[in-house]
Amino acid sequence: MSLRNVSEVKAPRLSLAWRLTALYAISSWAIMGIFVAILYSAVQVAFEREADEFLVDKLHAVTDSFAGKNVQIAEIQRDLRLDSTTRRYVRGYIRVQKEDGTILGETPGMDRLVPPELFPKPGDAENPPPGISIDNTEGNQFRVLAVRAGNVLVQVACDREHEHDILETFRWYMVILGTLAIIATAAMSYSVAQGGIRPVREITRTARQIRTSTLHERLEQRSLPRELHELAGTFNDMLDRLEDSFLRLSRFSADIAHELRTPVNNLRVEAEVAISRPRSTQEYKEVLGSVLEECDRLSRIIDQLLFIARAENLNQRPELHDLDVANELGKIAEFYEAVALEAGVTLKVEAPDLLRVRANRELFRGAVGNLVSNAIAYTPKGGAVTLAAESRDSEFCIAVADTGAGIPVDAIPKIFDRFYRVDPARAKTLGGTGLGLAIVKSIVQLHRGRIDVQSALGRGTRIALYFPNSGAAPAPAPSPARVTT
């Protein structure tokens, strides 16, 4: 996705602050609703228990009044009239009737408010059942109970309108307080969310200020909360990699310009000299030959740069072959034998038979060949270059060692950089492009291997290439060159 497409991506409809606010408010509302429901149920159960106790008390008062004696209608009616005025908020109603339905007495107005058919089946007076809640024809709530005491049926009821009003008032208070609490919770949640995501805004603001000219800037981690500390550290690590890549790219661009300028200038000078005055056919041939040499040099540089660019594409993986190491090293030594003889250098191969490695044949030869070419070029007459191979548990080692002058300690970490030359003057004489070891590094990385460099001034250099064993899982990423002096 291009930068333009990224900038055109629409922002989400809800910000993180609003999402957190909604989650906080919903969670608070749910928790408060659960507690209110539990509290409401507890109050309702307490009212019902109190009403049942009231009914049982009334029941016992009535049954005790005529226990063991004949029921006198006049006494019952007198007691019920007196009882109807004893309470202000909890009005009790009592009815006493015979088995045939004849009413012996009842609280005034009970026949209208709580007629006999609204009562449940009678229970035992000694162990009265719990009361039940009913609504009469006028919509009023009552708690009723019926028992059989001897040869009479006693029905008791209590008016629950007062309790109903209390519960209704309680519900309204809870609705009002709940609404206010939700609003207050949402406001506080939004404030808390804004404060919580403030470090995220700081990270965003700092990230927006970073340009190619300010890649050295980093996020301040000390003031960040623990959850964002790791994020900021990862972001700073990414900036480190970007800064390093940008610096490498800048140096690479400068190196390319410098390397290409020389052959281009040479071509220009040759052309200007050729056309400065009439020349013979032989002179023109010499000029064209020189031009072709510079063109070949330009072509090699371009081909090598293209190879490195393709090799650095992590999505590209080489086709692997099952290679006979001794045979491959023998062919490479045979190819460079004439060059070694001309330089007065001895080429030796030390590789056990039947040793095989999984690698791309052309890339394998290219990597080892570049090392052999460099070793021959920088080994004095009478020296030796050795190609060795050995197998380990999880990797193969292919080493090229020489008896040359060695590499300075401060130059070893740079030898795989593009266009880097330990001795620029000698490299120009040898005609190198400064890309050979960079190509070796790219080939090894393509095979998910690693490089080990050991060098000592005056004693020589040994560069070892490590390839994963075919029976071992490849490394997740290529390792950098390890330097040993």
ZAMARGU-4260 file (C-alpha; in steps of 0.2 Angstrom, whole numbers, plus 5000, padded with zeros to 4 digits):
<rodrens>
0) 5000/5000/5000 | 5007/5017/4995 | 5009/5032/5007 | 4995/5040/4998 | 4983/5025/5000
5) 4988/5025/5018 | 4983/5043/5021 | 4967/5040/5012 | 4961/5026/5024 | 4946/5032/5033
10) 4948/5033/5052 | 4937/5022/5062 | 4920/5029/5067 | 4923/5027/5086 | 4939/5032/5094
15) 4947/5022/5107 | 4942/5034/5121 | 4924/5032/5116 | 4925/5013/5115 | 4933/5013/5132
20) 4919/5025/5139 | 4906/5014/5132 | 4913/4998/5139 | 4916/5006/5156 | 4898/5013/5156
25) 4890/4997/5151 | 4900/4987/5164 | 4895/4999/5177 | 4877/4999/5172 | 4877/4980/5172
30) 4885/4978/5189 | 4874/4992/5197 | 4858/4983/5189 | 4863/4967/5196 | 4865/4974/5214
35) 4849/4984/5212 | 4840/4969/5207 | 4847/4959/5221 | 4842/4973/5233 | 4825/4975/5226
40) 4822/4956/5228 | 4828/4956/5246 | 4817/4970/5251 | 4802/4962/5242 | 4806/4945/5251
45) 4807/4954/5267 | 4790/4962/5265 | 4782/4946/5260 | 4790/4937/5276 | 4784/4952/5287
50) 4767/4950/5279 | 4767/4931/5282 | 4772/4934/5300 | 4758/4947/5302 | 4745/4934/5295
55) 4751/4920/5306 | 4749/4932/5321 | 4732/4936/5316 | 4727/4918/5313 | 4733/4913/5330
60) 4724/4927/5339 | 4708/4922/5331 | 4710/4903/5334 | 4715/4906/5352 | 4700/4916/5356
65) 4688/4902/5352 | 4699/4887/5355 | 4691/4874/5366 | 4674/4883/5367 | 4659/4885/5356
70) 4661/4899/5343 | 4650/4914/5348 | 4646/4925/5333 | 4644/4941/5343 | 4661/4939/5351
75) 4669/4936/5334 | 4661/4951/5326 | 4666/4962/5341 | 4684/4956/5340 | 4685/4959/5322
80) 4678/4977/5323 | 4691/4981/5336 | 4705/4973/5326 | 4701/4983/5311 | 4707/4999/5319
85) 4723/4993/5327 | 4735/4996/5312 | 4737/5011/5301 | 4748/5005/5287 | 4746/4987/5288
90) 4727/4983/5287 | 4722/4966/5292 | 4706/4956/5287 | 4699/4941/5295 | 4685/4930/5290
95) 4678/4915/5300 | 4665/4904/5291 | 4657/4887/5293 | 4661/4872/5282 | 4645/4875/5272
100) 4651/4893/5268 | 4641/4902/5281 | 4651/4917/5287 | 4651/4919/5306 | 4660/4935/5305
105) 4673/4946/5295 | 4682/4962/5295 | 4670/4976/5289 | 4673/4978/5270 | 4682/4962/5268
110) 4668/4955/5257 | 4671/4968/5244 | 4690/4969/5245 | 4694/4951/5247 | 4679/4939/5243
115) 4681/4921/5249 | 4684/4914/5231 | 4701/4923/5230 | 4708/4913/5245 | 4718/4897/5242
120) 4713/4880/5249 | 4714/4880/5268 | 4729/4872/5277 | 4732/4866/5295 | 4731/4879/5308
125) 4745/4871/5318 | 4757/4872/5304 | 4750/4886/5292 | 4757/4887/5275 | 4765/4902/5268
130) 4754/4916/5261 | 4751/4920/5243 | 4750/4937/5235 | 4735/4941/5225 | 4727/4956/5216
135) 4708/4959/5219 | 4696/4965/5206 | 4701/4983/5209 | 4719/4980/5206 | 4724/4981/5225
140) 4737/4969/5231 | 4734/4957/5246 | 4743/4944/5255 | 4731/4930/5260 | 4731/4914/5270
145) 4717/4901/5274 | 4717/4887/5288 | 4705/4875/5295 | 4703/4877/5314 | 4691/4864/5321
150) 4674/4865/5312 | 4677/4882/5305 | 4687/4890/5291 | 4698/4905/5295 | 4704/4917/5281
155) 4716/4931/5285 | 4723/4944/5273 | 4733/4960/5274 | 4733/4975/5262 | 4750/4977/5254
160) 4746/4993/5245 | 4758/5002/5257 | 4772/4990/5253 | 4768/4991/5234 | 4769/5010/5235
165) 4786/5009/5244 | 4793/4997/5231 | 4786/5007/5217 | 4794/5023/5224 | 4810/5012/5226
170) 4810/5007/5208 | 4808/5025/5202 | 4822/5031/5214 | 4833/5017/5206 | 4828/5022/5189
175) 4832/5041/5192 | 4848/5037/5202 | 4853/5024/5189 | 4851/5036/5175 | 4861/5049/5184
180) 4874/5036/5189 | 4876/5030/5171 | 4879/5048/5165 | 4891/5052/5179 | 4900/5035/5175
185) 4901/5039/5157 | 4908/5056/5160 | 4921/5050/5172 | 4925/5035/5161 | 4928/5047/5146
190) 4939/5057/5157 | 4949/5042/5163 | 4950/5035/5145 | 4957/5052/5139 | 4970/5051/5152
195) 4974/5033/5149 | 4977/5035/5130 | 4987/5051/5133 | 5003/5041/5131 | 4996/5034/5115
200) 4994/5052/5108 | 5011/5056/5114 | 5018/5041/5104 | 5007/5046/5089 | 5013/5065/5090
205) 5031/5059/5091 | 5029/5047/5076 | 5022/5061/5065 | 5037/5072/5068 | 5049/5059/5062
210) 5056/5062/5045 | 5071/5056/5036 | 5081/5071/5043 | 5075/5066/5061 | 5077/5047/5061
215) 5089/5049/5076 | 5074/5054/5087 | 5067/5041/5099 | 5051/5039/5110 | 5054/5042/5128
220) 5050/5026/5137 | 5053/5031/5155 | 5036/5040/5157 | 5026/5027/5148 | 5015/5014/5157
225) 5020/4996/5157 | 5008/4991/5144 | 5015/5004/5132 | 5034/5003/5137 | 5036/4987/5126
230) 5027/4995/5111 | 5038/5011/5112 | 5054/5000/5114 | 5048/4990/5098 | 5045/5006/5089
235) 5062/5013/5094 | 5070/4997/5088 | 5061/4999/5071 | 5068/5017/5070 | 5085/5010/5074
240) 5083/4998/5059 | 5076/5011/5048 | 5090/5024/5052 | 5103/5010/5049 | 5095/5005/5032
245) 5093/5024/5027 | 5112/5027/5031 | 5117/5011/5022 | 5106/5017/5007 | 5114/5034/5007
250) 5131/5027/5008 | 5126/5014/4994 | 5119/5028/4983 | 5135/5038/4985 | 5146/5023/4982
255) 5136/5019/4966 | 5138/5036/4960 | 5157/5036/4964 | 5159/5019/4956 | 5149/5023/4940
260) 5157/5040/4938 | 5174/5033/4935 | 5170/5022/4920 | 5158/5035/4913 | 5171/5048/4914
265) 5183/5036/4906 | 5171/5033/4891 | 5169/5052/4890 | 5187/5055/4889 | 5191/5041/4877
270) 5177/5048/4865 | 5183/5066/4867 | 5201/5061/4863 | 5195/5050/4848 | 5185/5064/4840
275) 5198/5078/4844 | 5207/5075/4828 | 5207/5063/4813 | 5215/5046/4818 | 5220/5030/4810
280) 5210/5014/4809 | 5221/5006/4822 | 5220/5020/4834 | 5201/5020/4833 | 5201/5001/4836
285) 5212/5004/4852 | 5199/5017/4858 | 5184/5006/4854 | 5193/4992/4864 | 5196/5003/4879
290) 5177/5008/4878 | 5172/4990/4877 | 5183/4987/4893 | 5174/5001/4902 | 5157/4994/4896
295) 5161/4977/4902 | 5166/4984/4919 | 5149/4994/4920 | 5140/4978/4915 | 5148/4968/4929
300) 5144/4981/4942 | 5126/4982/4936 | 5124/4963/4935 | 5131/4962/4953 | 5120/4975/4960
305) 5105/4967/4952 | 5109/4950/4959 | 5112/4958/4977 | 5095/4967/4975 | 5086/4951/4970
310) 5095/4941/4984 | 5089/4953/4997 | 5071/4950/4993 | 5066/4939/5007 | 5051/4931/4997
315) 5064/4924/4985 | 5071/4907/4989 | 5084/4898/4978 | 5081/4880/4971 | 5091/4868/4981
320) 5101/4854/4974 | 5110/4839/4983 | 5128/4843/4980 | 5143/4832/4982 | 5154/4844/4991
325) 5171/4837/4987 | 5167/4836/4968 | 5160/4855/4969 | 5176/4861/4978 | 5187/4851/4965
330) 5178/4860/4950 | 5180/4877/4958 | 5199/4874/4962 | 5201/4867/4944 | 5193/4883/4937
335) 5205/4894/4947 | 5220/4884/4945 | 5227/4894/4930 | 5225/4910/4940 | 5233/4903/4955
340) 5248/4897/4945 | 5250/4914/4937 | 5250/4922/4954 | 5262/4908/4961 | 5249/4902/4974
345) 5245/4884/4978 | 5227/4878/4978 | 5222/4864/4990 | 5206/4855/4993 | 5202/4846/5009
350) 5185/4838/5009 | 5179/4821/5015 | 5171/4809/5002 | 5152/4807/5002 | 5149/4823/5010
355) 5134/4832/5003 | 5126/4848/5006 | 5109/4855/5001 | 5112/4871/4991 | 5109/4880/4974
360) 5123/4874/4963 | 5126/4890/4954 | 5125/4901/4970 | 5136/4889/4979 | 5150/4890/4966
365) 5148/4909/4965 | 5150/4911/4984 | 5165/4900/4986 | 5172/4906/4969 | 5172/4924/4975
370) 5181/4919/4991 | 5194/4909/4981 | 5197/4924/4969 | 5199/4936/4983 | 5211/4924/4993
375) 5222/4922/4977 | 5222/4940/4974 | 5228/4945/4991 | 5240/4930/4994 | 5258/4934/4990
380) 5268/4923/4979 | 5273/4906/4987 | 5257/4906/4998 | 5243/4894/4998 | 5224/4894/4997
385) 5215/4880/5005 | 5197/4875/5002 | 5190/4864/5016 | 5173/4856/5021 | 5166/4848/5036
390) 5149/4842/5043 | 5142/4846/5060 | 5126/4841/5068 | 5115/4855/5061 | 5126/4863/5047
395) 5140/4861/5035 | 5155/4872/5035 | 5164/4877/5019 | 5180/4887/5023 | 5192/4896/5012
400) 5209/4900/5020 | 5224/4909/5014 | 5241/4913/5020 | 5240/4931/5015 | 5243/4947/5024
405) 5227/4946/5034 | 5214/4960/5037 | 5215/4974/5049 | 5204/4972/5065 | 5194/4988/5061
410) 5191/4983/5043 | 5184/4965/5047 | 5166/4971/5051 | 5166/4981/5034 | 5172/4968/5022
415) 5155/4963/5017 | 5149/4980/5014 | 5146/4985/4995 | 5160/4994/4987 | 5171/4992/5002
420) 5190/4989/4999 | 5203/4986/5012 | 5216/4992/5000 | 5208/5003/4987 | 5224/5006/4977
425) 5227/4988/4975 | 5209/4984/4972 | 5209/4996/4957 | 5225/4987/4950 | 5216/4970/4952
430) 5201/4977/4943 | 5189/4972/4957 | 5172/4981/4959 | 5171/4979/4978 | 5155/4969/4977
435) 5162/4951/4978 | 5160/4948/4997 | 5143/4958/4997 | 5137/4944/4985 | 5144/4931/4996
440) 5134/4937/5010 | 5118/4938/5000 | 5120/4920/4994 | 5123/4914/5012 | 5108/4924/5018
445) 5098/4916/5004 | 5102/4899/5011 | 5098/4905/5028 | 5116/4902/5033 | 5130/4912/5042
450) 5147/4918/5040 | 5162/4917/5051 | 5178/4927/5048 | 5195/4924/5057 | 5210/4934/5052
455) 5227/4939/5059 | 5239/4951/5051 | 5254/4943/5043 | 5246/4926/5045 | 5231/4925/5034
460) 5213/4925/5033 | 5200/4911/5035 | 5182/4914/5029 | 5169/4900/5034 | 5152/4898/5026
465) 5139/4888/5036 | 5124/4881/5027 | 5110/4872/5036 | 5110/4853/5036 | 5097/4846/5025
470) 5090/4836/5040 | 5089/4851/5051 | 5076/4865/5051 | 5083/4881/5043 | 5086/4895/5054
475) 5072/4908/5055 | 5083/4922/5048 | 5101/4924/5042 | 5113/4928/5055 | 5126/4942/5053
480) 5144/4938/5050 | 5154/4934/5066 | 5171/4941/5067 | 5185/4933/5076 | 5203/4940/5076
</rodrens>
